[in-house]
């Protein structure tokens, strides 16, 4: 990991007072489960203790960098497990989404369910229907704790989110699982 990448992060959501969190964010190319690398929005949430600290924020904490760099080193194994967990989750919600979309029409034409809510039997088959678009690391992350956010065809409004704890999927829900818990 180039140290200069951290220096290129932008400070978003500049708070009006110290009770708010600030976010350092930037884009980084990530290849999810063997797909072509795509730029992913990476966010590091920071909780400064004073307004003076806000002005001094130039990069994530050492702990956040360690989590990000470990994730990048182990992403192939982590992604394999995430994809399996997403598949298990998807198998539980597939019928619900298929029923919700059944009968809906786009421009007078019936929706093609297989392009929105595909029937899949293997985790790899979901790769055409999900896209990693964000990673978030909290201000005081636990071991191997981060959040991955995906665009998915079956829920374009809420997306799909996976919380990792100790580098294993521990929760799957909407795209911003951090706020679900």
NORGI-V760168 format. One record per residue. N is the residue number from 1. RES is the residue in three letters. PSI is psi in radians with two decimals (999 if undefined). OMEGA is omega in whole degrees, -180 to 180 (none if undefined). D_CENTER is the distance of its C-alpha to the mean C-alpha in Angstrom with 2 decimals. Layout:
n=[N | N]
res=[RES | RES]
psi=[PSI | PSI]
omega=[OMEGA | OMEGA]
d_center=[D_CENTER | D_CENTER]
This chain:
n=[1 | 2 | 3 | 4 | 5 | 6 | 7 | 8 | 9 | 10 | 11 | 12 | 13 | 14 | 15 | 16 | 17 | 18 | 19 | 20 | 21 | 22 | 23 | 24 | 25 | 26 | 27 | 28 | 29 | 30 | 31 | 32 | 33 | 34 | 35 | 36 | 37 | 38 | 39 | 40 | 41 | 42 | 43 | 44 | 45 | 46 | 47 | 48 | 49 | 50 | 51 | 52 | 53 | 54 | 55 | 56 | 57 | 58 | 59 | 60 | 61 | 62 | 63 | 64 | 65 | 66 | 67 | 68 | 69 | 70 | 71 | 72 | 73 | 74 | 75 | 76 | 77 | 78 | 79 | 80 | 81 | 82 | 83 | 84 | 85 | 86 | 87 | 88 | 89 | 90 | 91 | 92 | 93 | 94 | 95 | 96 | 97 | 98 | 99 | 100 | 101 | 102 | 103 | 104 | 105 | 106 | 107 | 108 | 109 | 110 | 111 | 112 | 113 | 114 | 115 | 116 | 117 | 118 | 119 | 120 | 121 | 122 | 123 | 124 | 125 | 126 | 127 | 128 | 129 | 130 | 131 | 132 | 133 | 134 | 135 | 136 | 137 | 138 | 139 | 140 | 141 | 142 | 143 | 144 | 145 | 146 | 147 | 148 | 149 | 150 | 151 | 152 | 153 | 154 | 155 | 156 | 157 | 158 | 159 | 160 | 161 | 162 | 163 | 164 | 165 | 166 | 167 | 168 | 169 | 170 | 171 | 172 | 173 | 174 | 175 | 176 | 177 | 178 | 179 | 180 | 181]
res=[UNK | UNK | UNK | UNK | UNK | UNK | UNK | UNK | UNK | UNK | UNK | UNK | UNK | UNK | UNK | UNK | UNK | UNK | UNK | UNK | UNK | UNK | UNK | UNK | UNK | UNK | UNK | UNK | UNK | UNK | UNK | UNK | UNK | UNK | UNK | UNK | UNK | UNK | UNK | UNK | UNK | UNK | UNK | UNK | UNK | UNK | UNK | UNK | UNK | UNK | UNK | UNK | UNK | UNK | UNK | UNK | UNK | UNK | UNK | UNK | UNK | UNK | UNK | UNK | UNK | UNK | UNK | UNK | UNK | UNK | UNK | UNK | UNK | UNK | UNK | UNK | UNK | UNK | UNK | UNK | UNK | UNK | UNK | UNK | UNK | UNK | UNK | UNK | UNK | UNK | UNK | UNK | UNK | UNK | UNK | UNK | UNK | UNK | UNK | UNK | UNK | UNK | UNK | UNK | UNK | UNK | UNK | UNK | UNK | UNK | UNK | UNK | UNK | UNK | UNK | UNK | UNK | UNK | UNK | UNK | UNK | UNK | UNK | UNK | UNK | UNK | UNK | UNK | UNK | UNK | UNK | UNK | UNK | UNK | UNK | UNK | UNK | UNK | UNK | UNK | UNK | UNK | UNK | UNK | UNK | UNK | UNK | UNK | UNK | UNK | UNK | UNK | UNK | UNK | UNK | UNK | UNK | UNK | UNK | UNK | UNK | UNK | UNK | UNK | UNK | UNK | UNK | UNK | UNK | UNK | UNK | UNK | UNK | UNK | UNK | UNK | UNK | UNK | UNK | UNK | UNK]
psi=[2.21 | 2.19 | -0.50 | -0.42 | -0.72 | -0.65 | -0.35 | -0.14 | 2.59 | 2.50 | 2.01 | 2.90 | 0.86 | 2.07 | 2.72 | -0.37 | 2.96 | -0.18 | -0.19 | 2.70 | 2.76 | 2.75 | 2.24 | 2.25 | 2.74 | 3.03 | 2.55 | 2.40 | 2.20 | 2.40 | 1.88 | 2.09 | 0.74 | -0.06 | 2.86 | 2.48 | 2.45 | 2.61 | 2.25 | 2.39 | 2.08 | 2.22 | 2.29 | 2.00 | 2.27 | 2.58 | 1.46 | 2.65 | -0.26 | 2.84 | -0.56 | -0.66 | -0.61 | -0.76 | -0.37 | -0.10 | 2.08 | -0.28 | 2.91 | 2.92 | 2.86 | -0.73 | -0.76 | -0.70 | -0.74 | -0.77 | -0.83 | -0.80 | -0.65 | -0.75 | -0.83 | -0.67 | -0.59 | 0.20 | -0.57 | -0.85 | -0.73 | -0.77 | -0.63 | -0.78 | -0.68 | -0.81 | -0.70 | -0.75 | -0.69 | -0.72 | -0.81 | -0.78 | -0.81 | -0.69 | -0.51 | -0.49 | -0.17 | -0.90 | -0.69 | -0.80 | -0.67 | -0.73 | -0.68 | -0.66 | -0.39 | 2.31 | -0.35 | 2.60 | 2.49 | 1.94 | 0.55 | -0.14 | 2.47 | 2.50 | 2.53 | 1.67 | -0.67 | -0.42 | -0.24 | -0.90 | 1.43 | 2.65 | 2.03 | 2.70 | -0.34 | 2.58 | -0.74 | -0.49 | -0.34 | -0.27 | -0.48 | -0.13 | -0.03 | 2.66 | 2.14 | 2.20 | -0.05 | 2.61 | 2.43 | 2.32 | 2.13 | 3.01 | -0.57 | 1.24 | 2.59 | -3.12 | 2.18 | 0.57 | 2.16 | 3.00 | 2.34 | 2.31 | 2.43 | 2.57 | 2.45 | 2.59 | -0.51 | -0.27 | 1.36 | -0.36 | -0.84 | -0.35 | -2.76 | 2.35 | 2.53 | 2.18 | 2.28 | 2.37 | 2.23 | 0.64 | 0.25 | 2.53 | 2.18 | -0.24 | 2.43 | 2.33 | -2.46 | 2.95 | -0.62 | 1.23 | -0.44 | -0.69 | -0.16 | -0.46 | 999]
omega=[178 | 178 | -178 | 179 | 179 | -180 | -180 | 180 | 180 | 177 | 179 | 172 | 179 | -174 | 176 | 175 | -172 | -180 | -179 | 176 | 173 | -177 | 169 | -177 | 177 | 179 | -180 | 179 | 179 | 176 | -179 | 174 | 175 | 177 | 175 | 178 | 177 | 178 | -178 | 176 | -180 | -178 | 175 | -179 | -180 | -179 | -179 | -178 | 180 | 178 | 178 | 178 | 180 | -179 | -178 | -178 | 179 | 180 | 180 | 176 | 178 | 180 | 179 | 178 | 179 | -180 | -179 | -177 | 176 | 177 | -179 | 180 | -175 | -171 | -179 | 179 | -180 | -178 | 178 | 180 | 178 | -179 | 177 | 180 | 177 | 179 | 179 | 178 | -178 | -180 | 180 | -175 | -175 | -178 | 179 | 180 | 178 | 179 | -180 | -179 | -179 | 178 | 176 | 180 | 176 | 180 | 180 | -180 | 176 | 177 | 175 | -175 | -177 | 178 | -179 | -178 | -175 | 171 | -178 | 177 | -179 | 180 | -178 | -179 | 179 | -175 | 178 | -173 | 177 | 177 | 177 | 179 | 179 | 174 | -178 | 178 | -177 | -178 | 179 | -175 | 172 | 180 | 177 | -177 | 175 | -177 | 177 | -178 | -176 | 163 | 176 | -175 | -175 | 178 | -176 | 180 | -175 | -179 | -176 | 180 | 179 | 174 | 174 | 172 | -176 | 177 | 178 | 177 | -180 | 179 | 175 | -180 | 178 | -173 | -180 | -177 | 179 | -177 | 176 | -173 | none]
d_center=[19.74 | 21.87 | 22.53 | 23.01 | 19.34 | 18.83 | 21.87 | 20.49 | 17.63 | 18.49 | 19.07 | 17.66 | 18.85 | 22.09 | 23.31 | 26.83 | 27.42 | 26.25 | 24.93 | 21.75 | 18.73 | 18.09 | 15.09 | 15.45 | 13.24 | 13.62 | 12.60 | 12.67 | 13.36 | 11.42 | 12.93 | 10.93 | 13.70 | 16.48 | 15.54 | 16.74 | 14.76 | 12.92 | 12.14 | 8.60 | 8.55 | 8.61 | 9.76 | 12.27 | 13.72 | 17.45 | 20.26 | 23.51 | 26.73 | 28.86 | 28.97 | 30.46 | 27.42 | 25.25 | 27.54 | 27.19 | 23.40 | 22.86 | 20.09 | 17.73 | 19.59 | 20.83 | 18.77 | 15.45 | 16.71 | 17.71 | 14.34 | 12.74 | 15.82 | 16.02 | 12.56 | 13.82 | 17.11 | 16.01 | 13.09 | 15.46 | 16.32 | 12.92 | 11.63 | 14.89 | 14.48 | 10.99 | 12.58 | 15.58 | 13.93 | 12.28 | 15.82 | 17.51 | 15.58 | 16.26 | 19.88 | 20.29 | 19.16 | 20.48 | 23.97 | 22.93 | 21.07 | 23.92 | 26.42 | 24.69 | 24.74 | 28.20 | 30.83 | 28.67 | 29.99 | 28.76 | 31.78 | 34.16 | 32.76 | 31.16 | 27.46 | 26.77 | 24.83 | 24.02 | 22.05 | 19.94 | 20.07 | 21.26 | 23.28 | 21.94 | 23.44 | 21.37 | 17.68 | 18.13 | 19.25 | 15.85 | 14.69 | 16.58 | 14.81 | 11.05 | 9.32 | 6.18 | 6.09 | 4.09 | 4.32 | 6.60 | 9.81 | 12.45 | 16.06 | 17.46 | 15.01 | 16.59 | 17.13 | 14.13 | 11.90 | 8.37 | 5.12 | 2.12 | 2.07 | 5.35 | 8.79 | 11.37 | 15.12 | 16.20 | 14.43 | 14.03 | 14.49 | 11.91 | 9.38 | 7.67 | 5.54 | 6.40 | 8.13 | 9.93 | 13.48 | 15.94 | 13.59 | 13.73 | 11.66 | 13.32 | 11.91 | 10.43 | 10.78 | 9.76 | 6.57 | 7.46 | 8.54 | 9.81 | 12.40 | 13.26 | 14.64]
